[in-house]
Amino acid sequence: MKKLIAGALVAGAVVAMTGCHTQPAKEEVKAEAKMDLNNNDLYEVSHEGRHYVFDDFATYQSFLEVGETSYRKVFIAGGPKGETLVFGLTGKDKKKTSGIAGIDMYNGKLAGAEEFYGEMRGEDGRLYVFSTLEDMEDVRTVGEAPYRFTKIAAGPQGQTVVFVLNKSNKKKQPVALEAKFKAMNNMK
């Protein structure tokens, strides 16, 4: 009996010290997991012989303004054409050795979100816009988009914008993707 009472007291003390914890609802877990993945967008820029990749829009925009990124992971000859591959990082990702969305998506270890958005700026002056990570990977590999909707001089700096399509949506004007592009780039 003394052992039973002592065990109950120890268990009570542990609960008191750690607090009562309930399991979060499944929706909360899914929302947290989705939020932590950061797989809803990806941005790539070919610039001065290097291939830059960003999973954060603000970091990408800053790079477009100044041509450099404060924090980065660099892989010599890791780019699509053997060029230096540079992952532009946020301040919170700079000390991580794994679990960086941009690196994981680029390397095929993390799928793009259902509502994915991507941009790829080539040295040819074109701006490619994507609604799926798979389409982005294909263009990166092949160098061209077999299905596309092109708008000349429609980019923020007057560049040609190529909205990349695929077999499932090749016969439709990408109205939603165009709207997302305009919103992301503060265009009317």
C-alpha positions as CSV (number, residue, x, y, z in Angstrom):
1,M,0.0,0.0,0.0
2,K,2.9,2.4,0.9
3,K,4.4,1.7,-2.6
4,L,1.1,2.4,-4.3
5,I,0.7,5.7,-2.5
6,A,4.3,6.7,-3.1
7,G,3.9,5.9,-6.9
8,A,0.8,8.0,-7.0
9,L,2.6,10.9,-5.4
10,V,5.5,10.7,-7.8
11,A,3.1,10.5,-10.8
12,G,1.2,13.5,-9.5
13,A,4.4,15.5,-9.0
14,V,5.5,14.7,-12.5
15,V,2.2,15.9,-13.9
16,A,2.3,19.0,-11.8
17,M,5.9,19.8,-13.0
18,T,5.3,19.1,-16.7
19,G,1.7,20.4,-16.8
20,C,-1.3,18.7,-18.3
21,H,-0.8,18.2,-22.1
22,T,-3.5,17.2,-24.4
23,Q,-3.0,16.0,-28.0
24,P,-3.7,18.7,-30.6
25,A,-6.5,18.2,-33.0
26,K,-5.6,16.6,-36.3
27,E,-6.3,19.8,-38.2
28,E,-3.8,21.7,-36.0
29,V,-1.1,19.0,-36.7
30,K,-1.8,19.2,-40.4
31,A,-1.7,23.0,-40.3
32,E,1.6,23.1,-38.4
33,A,3.1,20.5,-40.7
34,K,2.0,22.4,-43.8
35,M,3.3,25.7,-42.3
36,D,6.7,24.1,-41.4
37,L,7.3,22.6,-44.8
38,N,7.6,25.9,-46.6
39,N,7.0,24.1,-49.9
40,N,4.5,26.4,-51.5
41,D,7.0,28.5,-53.5
42,L,10.4,28.4,-55.1
43,Y,12.4,31.0,-57.1
44,E,15.4,30.4,-59.3
45,V,17.7,32.9,-61.0
46,S,20.6,32.4,-63.4
47,H,23.0,35.3,-62.7
48,E,26.6,35.9,-63.6
49,G,27.3,32.2,-64.2
50,R,25.7,31.0,-61.0
51,H,22.3,29.4,-60.4
52,Y,20.5,30.8,-57.3
53,V,17.6,29.2,-55.5
54,F,15.3,30.7,-52.9
55,D,12.4,29.4,-50.9
56,D,11.6,32.8,-49.4
57,F,10.0,35.5,-51.5
58,A,11.5,38.4,-49.5
59,T,15.0,37.0,-49.8
60,Y,14.4,36.5,-53.5
61,Q,13.2,40.1,-53.9
62,S,16.2,41.4,-52.0
63,F,18.5,39.4,-54.3
64,L,16.8,40.9,-57.3
65,E,17.5,44.4,-56.0
66,V,21.1,44.0,-54.8
67,G,22.4,41.0,-56.8
68,E,23.6,39.2,-53.7
69,T,22.2,37.3,-50.7
70,S,23.3,37.7,-47.1
71,Y,23.2,34.0,-46.2
72,R,23.8,31.1,-48.5
73,K,24.8,27.5,-49.0
74,V,27.1,27.1,-52.0
75,F,27.7,23.9,-54.1
76,I,30.4,24.2,-56.7
77,A,29.3,22.7,-60.1
78,G,26.0,21.7,-58.5
79,G,23.8,23.8,-60.9
80,P,21.7,22.4,-63.8
81,K,24.5,23.2,-66.3
82,G,27.4,22.5,-64.0
83,E,27.5,26.1,-62.7
84,T,27.9,27.0,-59.1
85,L,24.6,26.4,-57.2
86,V,23.8,29.0,-54.5
87,F,20.9,28.6,-52.1
88,G,19.8,31.9,-50.7
89,L,18.8,31.4,-47.1
90,T,16.8,33.3,-44.5
91,G,18.3,34.3,-41.2
92,K,16.5,31.4,-39.5
93,D,17.8,28.9,-41.9
94,K,21.4,30.0,-42.0
95,K,22.6,27.6,-39.2
96,K,20.6,24.6,-40.4
97,T,22.4,21.6,-41.9
98,S,19.1,20.0,-43.1
99,G,15.4,20.6,-43.4
100,I,15.8,23.7,-45.7
101,A,12.8,23.7,-48.0
102,G,14.6,25.2,-51.0
103,I,17.4,22.7,-50.9
104,D,15.0,19.8,-50.3
105,M,12.6,20.8,-53.2
106,Y,15.5,21.4,-55.6
107,N,17.0,18.0,-54.8
108,G,13.6,16.2,-55.1
109,K,13.3,15.3,-51.4
110,L,10.3,17.5,-50.8
111,A,7.3,17.8,-53.0
112,G,5.8,21.1,-53.9
113,A,2.5,22.1,-52.2
114,E,-0.8,21.7,-54.1
115,E,-0.9,25.5,-54.4
116,F,2.7,25.8,-55.6
117,Y,4.0,29.0,-57.2
118,G,7.5,29.3,-58.8
119,E,9.5,31.7,-60.9
120,M,12.7,31.1,-62.8
121,R,14.6,34.0,-64.3
122,G,17.0,33.1,-67.1
123,E,19.9,35.0,-68.4
124,D,18.0,35.1,-71.7
125,G,15.8,37.8,-70.2
126,R,12.7,35.6,-69.9
127,L,10.8,35.1,-66.7
128,Y,9.2,31.6,-66.4
129,V,6.2,31.2,-64.1
130,F,5.1,27.8,-62.7
131,S,2.1,26.3,-60.9
132,T,3.8,23.0,-60.2
133,L,7.2,22.0,-58.9
134,E,7.3,19.2,-61.5
135,D,7.0,21.7,-64.4
136,M,9.8,23.7,-62.9
137,E,12.0,20.7,-62.6
138,D,11.3,19.8,-66.2
139,V,12.2,23.2,-67.5
140,R,15.3,23.2,-65.4
141,T,16.4,19.9,-66.8
142,V,15.4,20.4,-70.5
143,G,15.9,24.2,-70.7
144,E,12.6,24.9,-72.4
145,A,8.9,24.6,-71.7
146,P,7.0,22.4,-74.3
147,Y,3.6,23.9,-73.2
148,R,3.4,27.6,-72.5
149,F,1.5,30.8,-72.7
150,T,3.8,33.7,-73.4
151,K,3.3,37.4,-72.9
152,I,5.9,39.7,-74.3
153,A,7.0,42.6,-72.2
154,A,4.7,41.6,-69.3
155,G,7.3,41.3,-66.6
156,P,8.1,43.8,-63.9
157,Q,11.1,45.1,-65.8
158,G,9.5,44.6,-69.2
159,Q,10.8,41.0,-69.7
160,T,8.9,38.3,-71.6
161,V,6.9,36.2,-69.2
162,V,6.4,32.5,-70.0
163,F,3.6,30.9,-68.1
164,V,4.5,27.2,-68.1
165,L,1.7,24.7,-68.7
166,N,1.6,20.9,-68.9
167,K,-0.5,18.3,-70.6
168,S,-3.4,18.7,-68.2
169,N,-3.8,22.5,-68.7
170,K,-2.2,23.2,-72.1
171,K,-5.4,24.3,-73.8
172,K,-6.4,26.9,-71.2
173,Q,-5.2,30.4,-70.6
174,P,-3.6,30.3,-67.1
175,V,-5.8,33.1,-65.7
176,A,-5.2,32.1,-62.0
177,L,-1.5,31.8,-62.5
178,E,-1.4,35.2,-64.3
179,A,-3.2,36.7,-61.4
180,K,-0.9,35.2,-58.8
181,F,2.1,36.4,-60.8
182,K,0.7,40.0,-60.9
183,A,0.0,39.8,-57.2
184,M,3.4,38.5,-56.2
185,N,5.1,41.2,-58.3
186,N,2.9,44.1,-57.3
187,M,1.6,44.6,-60.8
188,K,-1.9,45.7,-61.9
